[in-house]
């Protein structure tokens, strides 16, 4: 996936200024695809040159140079082309797992504090996802297709964090046995 496709998706949801887009990105897509605000602005420039989006002065910006971006038909076509491609399976690549393997080979390396720290980070993220779920996906809300898909994406994050927390619990138990 490229940042451009994430931005096209977000702009199709709502045309925005670069600043507003970056803020919305941080609160939604940014949970599973990270980008700095600088990267977002650079990509918006490339997308505009490619003819995928256009920008114009923001009518509410007053005297500032704030611009609003919107997706052009070519941008929608690109997003549809990309979405139709087979997505590669993300490979697990975690430096800490290599450290754990080294612990198995050379003996205890004092990894328990790092295991506890990493477990706590996953627990924090899980709490954040649960808060989003409680705030945005109340059972009484109308279950539109869009809402159900957004909830499905959030559930992937919830299950991801739950899986890592369970793994860290097992790892902490295993390393504590020695």
N, C-alpha and C positions, 0 to 999 in steps of 0.2 A: 504494500500500500504506500502511496505517496502522500505527502502532506497536501498536495494539490487536491486530491480526491476527498480528503477529510474537509478541506475548506469549501470545495464545491458543494458537498453535502450540507454543511452548515449554512452557506449562503442561499441554498435553495430553500432551507427552512425559513430563513429570514434575511433579506438584504441588510447589510450592516456597514458601518464604518470599520476601518481596520481595528481601531481601539475596542469598539463594542464586540467585534468578531473575536478578538483575542480573549477578551473577558469571558464571553460565552463559551469559547473553546475550552478554557481552563476549567469551567464548571461542568462540562459535559464530555465531549470527545477526549479532552485532556486526561480523563481517567484511564484511558487505554491507548492513547496515542499522544505522546508529549511533543511539544514544540514551544520554543521561546517566542516572545512577541516579535523579536527581530526576525526570526525565521519566517513567521507568518507574514510580516510586511514584505520581505524579499520575495516570498512565494506569490503573494498577491501581484507584485510587479511582473513576475514571469508569466503568470496566468493571464494578465491583461495583455501583455505582448503577444501571447499565443492566441488571443481572441476568444478566450473562454469566459472572461468576465469583462465588465466595463465599470468604470467609476465616474462619478460626477460629484459636483459640490453638494455637500449635505445641506438641505434647505434650513435645518435648524442650527447650523454651525455658526451663524453670525459672521464675524470678521475672520474666523479661523480658516485654515486651509483643509479642514476635515472633509473627507470624501466618503461617499457611500458606494459600496460595491454590490453589483448584482450579476447573476449568471446569465450569459448569452446562450442561444441555442447550441452553439458549438461546445460550450462547457457542459451543458446537459448531455449532449451526445457523447462527450468524452467520459463523463461519469457512468453513463449507461454501458459504454464499451468496456470500461474497466470493471464494472460490477459483474459483467457477464463472464469474465475470465475466471478460471479456476484459481482459488486462493491457496498459496503454499501453506503447509502446516508449519507453525512456528516451532522451531527447535529449542529445547531447553538448553540454556547456556548460562550457568551460574558459577562464578568463581568460588563461592563458598563451598560448593559441593566438591570441588577439587581439594580444597583445604581439609574437608572432612575425610576425603580419601587419603590424604597425606597423614592425617591423624591415625587412620587405621593401619598405615604402613610403618610409621616411625614411633608411634606411641602417643599418649595424651599430649595435646598441644594447647590445652587450656581454652577450648572452644565454647565451653558452656556460657560464658557471658555474652559472646556473640550470638549464640543460638537464642538466648533469652531476649536480646535486643531485637533481633530480626523477628522473633515471634511477636513481640510487642508492637512492632511496626505494622505487621499484618493485622493484628487485633485492632489497632487504631484505624486502619483503612476499612476493615469490616464494620466498625462502628460508624464510620462516615457513610458507607454505603447503606447501612441500615437506616440511618437518619434521613438520607435522600429517599429511600423507599417509603418510610413513614410519612414524609412530607409530600412527596409527589405521586404516590401510588396508593392512595386511600381506597379501600375496597368499594366505597360508594361512588367513586368517580366513574364516569362513562367509559367503558372499555373499548375505545376506538382501536382500530388496527395500529395506528401510529403509537398510541399509548402502550398497547400490549407489546409492541416491538421494543420500545424504549425500556419497558420493564424487563423484558427478556434479556436485553443487553446488560442492565444493572444486575440481574440475577447471575449472569456469567461472572461478573466481578465478585459478587457475594460468594459464589461457590468456589471461585479461585482462592479467595482469602481463607475460606473455611478449610479447603484442602491443605493449604500451606500451614495453617495453625495446627491441624491434626498431625501433619508431618513433623513439625517442630516439637510438638508434645512427645511424639514417639522418639525423636532424636535426643531430646533432653533426657528422657527416661533411659535410653540406651547408653548415652555417655555418662550418666550418673551411676550406672551399675558398677563401673570399674573402680 
